[in-house]
Amino acid sequence: MKMLVKPVFCACLAALSLVGGADARVPPEGQDSNQQAASQRRLKGQNLPVREIERRVVPRMPGAQYLGFDYDPATDIYTLKFLRNGSVIWVDADGRTGNIIRRTGD
């Protein structure tokens, strides 16, 4: 087991050097601020936790695979993404109530 530690460690270091340094760890512009805005609103009691919104919306999408969500702090809308039969479905939910506002896709 000890014999594997050094080669694995060296391989990890080599892989990290190929990533490109600190730039690889910087989130896409706006993503970090959106997450902070969502967290601040939730802590102030203005928005539901995203897990609560998922608990309300995901069961209403039978046969669809849940892919994740985006949050728009300007509108307090969570957009949940699903995949069903090769089609993407977008479900917008109100961050304050968890109610579905609109749905696009099949």
C-alpha positions as CSV (number, residue, x, y, z in Angstrom):
1,M,0.0,0.0,0.0
2,K,2.8,2.4,0.9
3,M,4.4,1.8,-2.5
4,L,1.3,3.3,-4.2
5,V,1.2,6.5,-2.2
6,K,4.2,8.2,-3.9
7,P,3.2,7.4,-7.5
8,V,-0.4,8.4,-6.9
9,F,0.7,11.7,-5.2
10,C,3.0,12.5,-8.1
11,A,0.3,11.7,-10.7
12,C,-2.1,14.1,-8.8
13,L,0.5,16.9,-8.8
14,A,1.1,16.4,-12.5
15,A,-2.6,16.5,-13.2
16,L,-3.0,19.7,-11.2
17,S,-0.1,21.4,-13.1
18,L,-2.0,20.7,-16.4
19,V,-5.2,22.3,-15.2
20,G,-3.8,25.8,-15.5
21,G,-3.4,27.1,-12.0
22,A,-5.8,29.4,-10.1
23,D,-7.9,30.3,-13.1
24,A,-9.4,26.8,-13.1
25,R,-10.8,27.4,-9.6
26,V,-12.5,30.7,-10.4
27,P,-16.3,30.2,-11.0
28,P,-17.9,31.6,-14.1
29,E,-18.7,35.3,-13.8
30,G,-21.9,35.8,-11.8
31,Q,-22.2,32.3,-10.5
32,D,-20.6,33.0,-7.1
33,S,-22.6,36.2,-6.6
34,N,-25.8,34.4,-7.5
35,Q,-25.1,31.7,-4.9
36,Q,-24.3,34.4,-2.3
37,A,-27.5,36.3,-3.1
38,A,-29.6,33.1,-2.8
39,S,-27.9,32.2,0.5
40,Q,-28.4,35.7,2.0
41,R,-32.1,35.7,1.0
42,R,-32.6,32.3,2.6
43,L,-30.9,33.3,5.8
44,K,-33.1,36.4,6.0
45,G,-36.2,34.2,5.6
46,Q,-37.0,35.7,2.2
47,N,-36.5,32.5,0.2
48,L,-37.1,28.9,0.8
49,P,-34.0,26.6,0.8
50,V,-33.3,25.2,-2.6
51,R,-33.7,21.6,-1.2
52,E,-37.3,22.5,-0.2
53,I,-38.0,23.8,-3.6
54,E,-36.6,20.6,-5.1
55,R,-38.7,18.6,-2.7
56,R,-41.9,20.3,-4.1
57,V,-41.0,20.4,-7.8
58,V,-39.1,17.1,-8.5
59,P,-42.0,14.8,-7.6
60,R,-44.2,16.7,-10.1
61,M,-41.9,15.6,-13.0
62,P,-42.5,11.9,-13.2
63,G,-40.2,10.0,-15.6
64,A,-37.8,13.0,-15.9
65,Q,-34.2,13.0,-14.7
66,Y,-33.4,16.0,-12.5
67,L,-30.2,17.7,-13.7
68,G,-29.8,20.7,-11.3
69,F,-30.9,24.3,-10.9
70,D,-29.9,28.0,-11.6
71,Y,-30.9,31.0,-9.5
72,D,-31.7,34.5,-10.7
73,P,-31.4,37.0,-7.8
74,A,-33.0,39.8,-9.8
75,T,-36.3,37.8,-10.0
76,D,-35.9,35.3,-7.1
77,I,-36.6,32.5,-9.5
78,Y,-35.1,29.1,-9.4
79,T,-34.9,27.3,-12.8
80,L,-34.8,23.6,-12.3
81,K,-33.6,21.5,-15.3
82,F,-34.9,18.1,-16.2
83,L,-34.3,15.6,-19.0
84,R,-37.0,13.3,-20.4
85,N,-36.8,11.2,-23.6
86,G,-33.9,13.3,-24.9
87,S,-35.8,16.6,-24.3
88,V,-34.8,19.3,-21.8
89,I,-37.5,20.6,-19.6
90,W,-37.1,23.9,-17.7
91,V,-39.3,24.6,-14.6
92,D,-39.3,28.0,-13.1
93,A,-40.2,28.2,-9.4
94,D,-40.7,31.2,-7.1
95,G,-37.9,31.3,-4.6
96,R,-40.2,32.8,-1.9
97,T,-43.1,30.3,-2.2
98,G,-41.7,27.3,-4.1
99,N,-44.7,27.5,-6.5
100,I,-44.1,26.6,-10.1
101,I,-44.4,29.7,-12.3
102,R,-43.8,28.3,-15.7
103,R,-42.6,25.2,-17.5
104,T,-41.0,24.9,-20.9
105,G,-40.1,21.8,-22.9
106,D,-41.6,18.4,-23.3
